[in-house]
Amino acid sequence: MSRHKVGFWYRLAAVLLKPPLVVLFKRDWRGMEHIPAERGFITVVNHNSHLDPLSYAHYQFNTGRVPRFLAKNALFKGGIVGTVMRGTGQIPVYRESADAVGAFRAAVEAIEKGECVAFYPEGTITRDPAMWPMAGGKSGAARVALLTRAPVIPVAQWGANLAVPPYAKFKQLSFFPRKTLTVQAGPPIDLSAYYDREPTAEVLREVTDVMMDAVTAQLAGIRGEEAPAERYDPRKAARKRAESKRAEKRAAREGKPAGLHPGDQHKEEKNA
């Protein structure tokens, strides 16, 4: 699809979305000077609300560089969703491809044509209770970055999550008083140390971690807080919850308070 057609769709979307965004939100766009004026590049973005793709897209469009997001190729096959995905120039990811690089071939082609491709390395909305970027991100951005050697710009955002919290129900939405949508881009991430290395799973994990560290640093600047020393890992948290539930079930069967060590149980009974 030509840049002209993609630009038309984005301009149409901007016209339709601007009135509600202006009414419902204040905007604080930062770091636009870090967005390349030309050539292809990658942005890596944090994800903390169902609303934040709109705030990021609005920010990126205002820089003069139209963002193209990745989505599973099934969404492009037909209907209204398919028409919108194709019309706005979103990029299909062929996850059924046996070739890991081939799965992202459209993203590579877009960058080589001088376009901006946006990645959400977390792969989903953060599950961190404090809404910092999570650990265990997807390696697609790292793979494409090493293959194209294109500039990688870290982008952090905050504010959409205060109106539409992660996984919120309708009654949890809070648009008033008006929230501020803050989006901040940082300087390009230096990945040159990885360019001549074999893109093994370990290298891709390291590069992904470098990217997420850069995004987290931008978010810390927005929030005016120090980020946690260790990123929240949803898989570890799930294992801990499962272990805790098993411990509670064992304690219930044995008639012991959950979490009480057997020795402590004996002391408690002796002192009773």
C-alpha positions in Angstrom: 0.0 0.0 0.0 1.3 3.5 -0.9 2.2 6.0 1.7 -0.4 8.4 0.2 -3.3 5.9 0.9 -2.0 5.1 4.4 -1.7 8.8 5.1 -5.2 9.4 3.9 -6.6 6.9 6.3 -4.6 8.3 9.2 -5.7 11.8 8.4 -9.3 10.7 8.3 -8.9 8.9 11.7 -7.2 12.0 13.1 -10.1 14.1 12.1 -12.7 11.7 13.6 -10.7 11.1 16.8 -9.5 14.6 17.6 -12.7 16.0 19.0 -13.3 13.3 21.6 -9.6 13.3 22.5 -9.5 17.0 23.0 -12.7 17.0 25.0 -11.8 14.1 27.3 -8.0 14.5 27.6 -5.2 17.0 27.9 -2.1 16.1 26.0 1.6 16.3 26.9 3.8 15.3 23.9 7.5 15.1 24.7 10.7 14.1 22.9 9.5 14.5 19.4 13.0 15.6 18.4 14.1 12.0 18.8 11.8 10.8 16.1 13.8 10.4 12.8 12.7 12.9 10.1 13.4 10.4 7.4 14.5 6.7 6.8 12.8 3.7 8.4 12.8 3.2 12.1 11.3 1.2 14.9 9.5 2.4 18.0 9.1 0.2 21.1 6.2 1.2 23.3 4.9 0.3 26.7 1.3 -0.9 27.0 -0.9 -0.2 30.0 -4.4 0.4 28.7 -6.7 -0.6 25.9 -6.8 3.1 25.1 -3.1 3.8 24.8 -2.7 2.6 21.1 -4.8 5.6 20.2 -2.8 8.1 22.3 0.5 6.8 20.9 -0.8 6.8 17.4 -2.0 10.4 17.8 1.4 11.4 19.2 3.3 9.6 16.4 1.1 11.1 13.7 1.8 14.5 15.1 5.5 14.0 14.6 4.8 13.7 10.9 5.8 10.0 10.8 2.8 7.6 10.4 3.1 4.6 12.7 2.4 1.1 11.4 1.4 -1.5 14.0 1.8 -5.3 13.9 -1.2 -7.6 14.1 -1.9 -11.2 13.5 -2.6 -11.8 9.8 -6.1 -13.3 10.4 -7.4 -9.8 11.2 -6.7 -8.7 7.6 -8.8 -11.3 5.8 -12.2 -9.6 5.5 -15.0 -7.6 7.0 -14.9 -4.2 8.6 -11.9 -5.0 10.7 -9.9 -6.3 7.7 -10.8 -3.2 5.7 -9.6 -0.9 8.5 -6.4 -2.9 9.1 -5.6 -2.8 5.4 -6.7 0.8 4.9 -4.5 2.1 7.8 -1.5 0.1 6.6 -1.2 -2.1 9.6 1.3 -5.0 9.2 0.4 -8.6 9.3 2.4 -11.0 11.4 2.5 -14.6 9.9 2.8 -16.5 13.1 2.2 -19.8 11.3 5.4 -19.3 9.4 8.0 -21.9 10.1 10.6 -19.2 9.5 10.9 -16.9 12.5 12.3 -14.1 10.3 9.6 -14.7 7.6 6.9 -14.1 10.2 8.0 -10.4 10.3 8.8 -10.0 6.6 6.2 -7.3 6.1 7.7 -5.3 9.0 11.2 -5.6 7.5 10.0 -4.5 4.1 8.2 -1.5 5.6 11.3 -0.3 7.4 13.4 -0.8 4.3 10.9 1.4 2.5 11.5 4.2 5.0 8.5 3.7 7.3 7.9 3.6 11.1 7.0 0.3 12.6 5.7 0.2 16.1 6.2 -2.8 18.5 4.7 -3.5 21.9 7.4 -5.8 23.2 5.3 -6.9 26.2 2.9 -8.5 23.8 -0.1 -7.5 26.0 -1.3 -4.9 28.5 1.0 -5.0 31.6 -0.1 -7.1 34.5 2.3 -5.4 36.9 0.2 -4.1 39.8 2.2 -0.8 39.7 1.8 -0.6 35.9 5.5 -0.7 35.0 6.6 -2.6 31.9 6.8 -6.4 32.5 9.5 -8.9 32.0 9.4 -11.7 29.5 8.6 -9.5 26.4 8.3 -10.8 22.9 11.5 -10.9 20.7 10.0 -9.7 17.4 11.3 -6.1 17.8 14.7 -7.4 18.7 14.8 -9.7 15.7 13.7 -7.0 13.3 16.1 -4.4 14.8 19.1 -6.7 14.3 18.1 -7.7 10.8 17.5 -4.1 9.6 19.8 -2.2 11.9 17.3 0.6 11.9 17.1 3.2 14.7 15.1 2.0 17.7 13.3 4.7 19.6 11.9 3.9 23.1 8.5 5.4 23.7 6.7 5.5 27.1 3.2 6.7 27.8 1.1 7.4 30.9 -2.4 8.7 31.5 -4.6 6.5 29.3 -4.4 3.9 32.1 -5.8 6.3 34.6 -9.0 6.7 32.5 -9.2 3.1 31.2 -7.3 0.9 33.7 -5.9 -2.4 32.6 -8.6 -5.1 32.3 -11.1 -2.6 33.7 -14.9 -3.1 33.8 -17.2 -0.3 32.6 -17.8 1.0 36.0 -14.1 1.4 36.7 -13.6 3.8 33.8 -12.8 7.4 34.9 -12.7 10.2 32.3 -13.4 13.1 34.7 -11.6 15.1 35.9 -9.8 15.1 32.6 -6.6 13.1 32.5 -3.4 14.1 30.7 -2.1 11.7 28.0 1.7 11.9 28.3 3.8 10.3 25.6 7.6 10.6 25.6 10.2 9.4 23.1 13.8 9.0 24.1 17.0 8.9 22.1 17.8 5.9 19.8 18.9 2.8 21.7 22.5 1.7 20.9 22.4 -1.9 19.8 25.6 -1.9 17.8 27.2 -4.3 20.2 24.8 -7.0 19.0 24.9 -6.4 15.2 27.6 -8.9 14.5 26.4 -11.6 16.9 24.3 -14.6 15.9 20.7 -13.9 16.8 20.3 -16.8 19.2 17.4 -16.9 21.7 19.8 -15.6 24.4 20.9 -12.6 22.3 17.4 -11.8 21.3 16.4 -11.9 25.0 19.3 -9.6 25.9 18.3 -7.1 23.2 14.7 -7.2 24.3 15.8 -6.5 27.8 17.9 -3.5 26.6 14.8 -2.2 24.8 12.5 -2.6 27.8 15.1 -1.0 30.1 15.1 2.1 27.8 11.3 2.3 27.7 11.1 1.9 31.5 13.6 4.7 31.9 11.4 7.0 29.8 8.4 6.0 31.9 10.2 6.7 35.1 10.9 10.2 33.8 7.2 10.7 33.1 6.1 9.4 36.5 8.9 11.1 38.5 9.5 7.8 40.2 12.3 5.2 40.4 11.4 2.1 38.5 11.6 -1.3 40.4 15.0 -2.9 40.3 13.4 -6.0 38.8 10.6 -6.1 36.3 7.4 -7.9 37.2 7.3 -11.4 35.7 3.7 -12.6 35.2 4.9 -16.2 34.8 6.7 -16.2 38.2 3.7 -14.4 39.8 1.4 -17.1 38.4 3.6 -19.9 39.8 3.6 -18.2 43.2 -0.2 -17.8 43.2 -0.5 -21.5 42.2 1.9 -22.5 45.0 0.0 -20.4 47.5 -3.4 -22.0 46.5 -1.9 -25.5 46.9 -0.5 -24.5 50.3 -3.9 -23.2 51.4 -5.6 -26.4 50.3 -3.1 -28.6 52.1 -3.6 -26.4 55.2 -7.3 -26.7 55.0 -7.1 -30.5 54.7 -4.8 -30.7 57.7 -6.7 -28.2 59.8 -3.8 -25.8 59.9 -3.7 -22.0 59.3 -2.4 -21.3 55.8 1.2 -20.4 55.6 1.9 -21.6 59.2 5.0 -23.7 59.6 4.4 -27.2 61.2 6.8 -26.2 64.1 4.8 -23.0 64.7 1.6 -25.0 64.7 3.0 -27.2 67.5 4.1 -24.1 69.5 0.7 -22.6 69.0 -1.1 -25.7 70.3 1.3 -26.0 73.2 0.7 -22.4 74.3 -3.1 -22.7 74.0 
